[in-house]
Amino acid sequence: MRLEREPIFNRPILMLSVACLIFISSYSVMAFVSTEELETNWTLTYAGAGESIPTGQATDFHIFLEDELGSSVDQATVTAVFDRPGTVHHIEKGFSRLEGGLYEAEVVFSIPGTWIAMIEARKGNQLYRNQIIFTVEGFVVSETNWDPNDHFHFDQPLPMDIERQIMNVSK
């Protein structure tokens, strides 16, 4: 007597269970391997605190990073997203390492107002996030003088103070 076996592919519940098990296992391994440690004891100092930045000019944006012992954080990868609330800018910049925990990025701001830089620093599996609020002064600059990474456009809804400046310039 010969017994016929049903192929395993004809059992959908079994195949679905095996697929789920493989997916959960691989997700767990990836989550375990790529753990990042959020640093909360590092300190970020903005070198231009209290000063305003002019519109339309390339500005060197400097920050210092220190760890919980006050030692400079060197060899970190530092990035920032610069944004002005009320408008869509989203200027992404990578910072260059200088020395002694000092990092620099060059940015051109196209409109005045209060801006926010959302800073992210990575060193190994350590991740530090912070933000800087600063002031940009001047007039709305023409599109030819914008930062190449600036996603700003005049078709978006604009704050009243910016609309007034644009109207005064076009008269």
N, C-alpha and C positions, 0 to 999 in steps of 0.2 A: 504494500500500500504506500502510495506516494502522497505526501502532504504538500499542498500548495501554500506558499507564503505570500501574503499581501505586501506589496512594496511599501516601504516606510513613507514615501511621498503621498500615499493615499490616505494618510492619517493626518488631517489638517490640525487637529488640536495638539498632537504631539509635535509637529513641525513648528507651530506657533510658540509652544512652550520652549523648545530648544532655541529658537531665534531670540525670544525675550531673555533667556538665560545668558546667551552670548552677548547681547546688547548691554544688559545690566553689568555683567562681569567686565566688559571692556570699558564702560563708563566709570566704574569704581576704580579700576586700575589707573585710568587717566586722571581722575580727580585726586588720587593718592600721590601720583608721581609729580603732578604740576601744582603743588601747593605753594601759594604765595603767603608770605608773612607780612601783614599790614603793620608798618612802623608807625607808632604814635608818639615816640619820644624824640624823633628828629626835629630840628628847628630850621625853618626857612626864613631868611632875611632878605628883603628886597632892598637893593642898594639905592634906589631912587625914591624911597619913602618920603613923603612930604613935598616932593617936587612934582610939578606938572610936566607933561610931555606934549610937545607941539604936534599938530596934525601935519601930514604931508611930508615929513622928514624921516629918513631912516634913523631909527633910534636903537641904540644898544641897550637891551634890557638885561640887567645883571641881577643874579641872585646868589646867595651863599647858603650852603647846606652844611649843617653840623649834626652829629649824632648826640645821644643822650649824655655823653661824657664831655661834650664841647669840642670834640675833635672834628676836623673837616671831613666831609663825606666826598671822597674822590672816586673816580672811575664809575660814577653812576650814569645811567642813561636818563636824561631829563627832557621832557616834552611839555608843551603847554598849549592850551586852547585859549585864545584871546577872544572875548566877546563883549559887546556893549548891550546891556539890557534895553529892551524896547526895539532893537533892530536885529537882523540876522547877519552876523559877520563870520564867526567861526573861523578865525585865523589859526591854523595849526602850525606850530614851529617846534623844531628840535633845537636843543641848546648845545653849544660847543663847550667842552671842558677847558677851562683856563688853568688855574692852579689853586691849591689850598681850599678846595670846596667852592670855588667861584665858577659860575656857569654863565654863558652869554647867548642871547639870541637877538637877531636884528629884525625889527618890526616897523612897518609904516602904518600909522593910524589915519583913517580917512575922514573921520568925523569926531567932533569934540564930545565930551561928556564923561560920565563915570564908566569905567571899564573894569572887567574882571578877567584875571588870568588864572585858569585852573591848571595848576602845576602837578605833574606826576614824575616821580623819580624812582628808578629801579636800579637795584644793585644786588645781583644774584637773585635770591628768592625774596628779597626784601622789597617792599613797595611802600612808598610814602606819597600821600596826596595832601595838597593844601591849596588855598586860593589867595590871591592878592587883589585888592581893590585899589585902583589908582585913577587919577584924573588926566584927561587929555584936553588941551585947550587949543583954540584956533578956529578956523572956518572949515566948512565942508570942502574937501579938495576934489579936483576933477579925477575922473576915472583913470587917466593916464598916470596919475601919481599914487594910485592905490598899491598896497602890498600885493604881490602876485598870488598870494594864498588867501586873499580876502574874498569871501563869498557874498559880499554886500551888493545890493542892486537897488535902484531907485523905484522899482515897481512894487516893492513891499510897502506895507503901511509903516509910516515913519512917525516918530514923536513930533509933537507940535513945534518944539524949538528947532528941530532940524528942518522941518518944512518951511518955517519962517526964514531961516537962513538961505535955503535954496530959492525961495521966492524973491528975497532981497537981491540975490546975486543975478537972477535972470531979468531983473528990471533994468 
